[in-house]
């Protein structure tokens, strides 16, 4: 299945120890026109831990327009500074799409110190 930048997907996401995994939503940040020749995607973690705030983290409330479009079940934080490359097979399904990609782009620019 082709995935697009901005899709919110349910994935098996690795924990920081890289030995255990948790099913969670994630945001595809990789542009689908970038063909790597590999069946994988770069995604940002989405967490329900509302204490995870910062300049590279975007808060989305479940009942907001954005939260509804993204298919989120709880208030959440897109942790733009927690990126991982996952195989396409780790994606269970698309649950929504992110209308806040401008904010995501700004956070990515800050994270990587891009102009």
SULGI-V562063 format. One record per residue. RES is the residue in three letters. PHI is phi as a letter, one per 30 degrees, with the letter a starting at -180 (NA if undefined). PSI is psi as a letter, one per 20 degrees, with the letter a starting at -180 (* if undefined). NEAR is the number of other ideal C-beta (glycine too) atoms within 12 Angstrom. Layout:
RES;PHI;PSI;NEAR + RES;PHI;PSI;NEAR
This chain:
UNK;NA;p;15 + UNK;d;p;14 + UNK;c;q;33 + UNK;c;q;23 + UNK;e;p;25 + UNK;j;i;31 + UNK;d;p;35 + UNK;c;p;41 + UNK;b;q;39 + UNK;c;p;28 + UNK;b;r;35 + UNK;d;o;23 + UNK;c;p;32 + UNK;d;q;23 + UNK;d;r;16 + UNK;d;h;13 + UNK;d;i;8 + UNK;h;j;9 + UNK;c;h;8 + UNK;b;r;11 + UNK;b;q;18 + UNK;b;p;21 + UNK;d;p;19 + UNK;a;r;35 + UNK;d;q;39 + UNK;b;q;46 + UNK;c;p;53 + UNK;d;p;42 + UNK;c;i;40 + UNK;d;p;29 + UNK;d;p;18 + UNK;d;i;18 + UNK;d;i;9 + UNK;d;o;15 + UNK;c;o;11 + UNK;c;i;15 + UNK;i;j;6 + UNK;b;q;14 + UNK;d;m;16 + UNK;a;r;21 + UNK;b;q;35 + UNK;c;p;28 + UNK;b;q;39 + UNK;c;p;45 + UNK;d;q;35 + UNK;c;p;48 + UNK;b;q;30 + UNK;c;j;23 + UNK;d;n;19 + UNK;d;i;17 + UNK;d;i;12 + UNK;d;n;22 + UNK;c;r;18 + UNK;l;r;17 + UNK;d;i;16 + UNK;c;k;28 + UNK;b;p;30 + UNK;c;p;41 + UNK;d;p;30 + UNK;b;p;36 + UNK;d;p;20 + UNK;e;g;23 + UNK;d;i;15 + UNK;d;r;18 + UNK;e;g;15 + UNK;d;g;30 + UNK;d;h;30 + UNK;d;g;19 + UNK;d;h;21 + UNK;d;i;38 + UNK;i;k;26 + UNK;d;q;34 + UNK;c;i;20 + UNK;b;r;20 + UNK;e;p;24 + UNK;b;r;37 + UNK;b;p;34 + UNK;d;o;45 + UNK;c;n;37 + UNK;d;h;37 + UNK;d;j;24 + UNK;c;n;29 + UNK;c;q;27 + UNK;b;q;30 + UNK;c;p;21 + UNK;b;q;31 + UNK;d;q;19 + UNK;e;h;25 + UNK;d;i;15 + UNK;d;i;26 + UNK;d;p;30 + UNK;d;g;21 + UNK;a;r;18 + UNK;d;p;26 + UNK;c;i;28 + UNK;l;a;30 + UNK;b;q;25 + UNK;c;o;40 + UNK;d;i;23 + UNK;c;k;30 + UNK;d;h;27 + UNK;d;g;14 + UNK;d;h;26 + UNK;d;g;35 + UNK;e;g;24 + UNK;d;g;20 + UNK;d;h;30 + UNK;d;g;29 + UNK;d;g;16 + UNK;d;g;19 + UNK;e;g;22 + UNK;c;j;15 + UNK;h;l;8 + UNK;c;q;10 + UNK;d;*;6
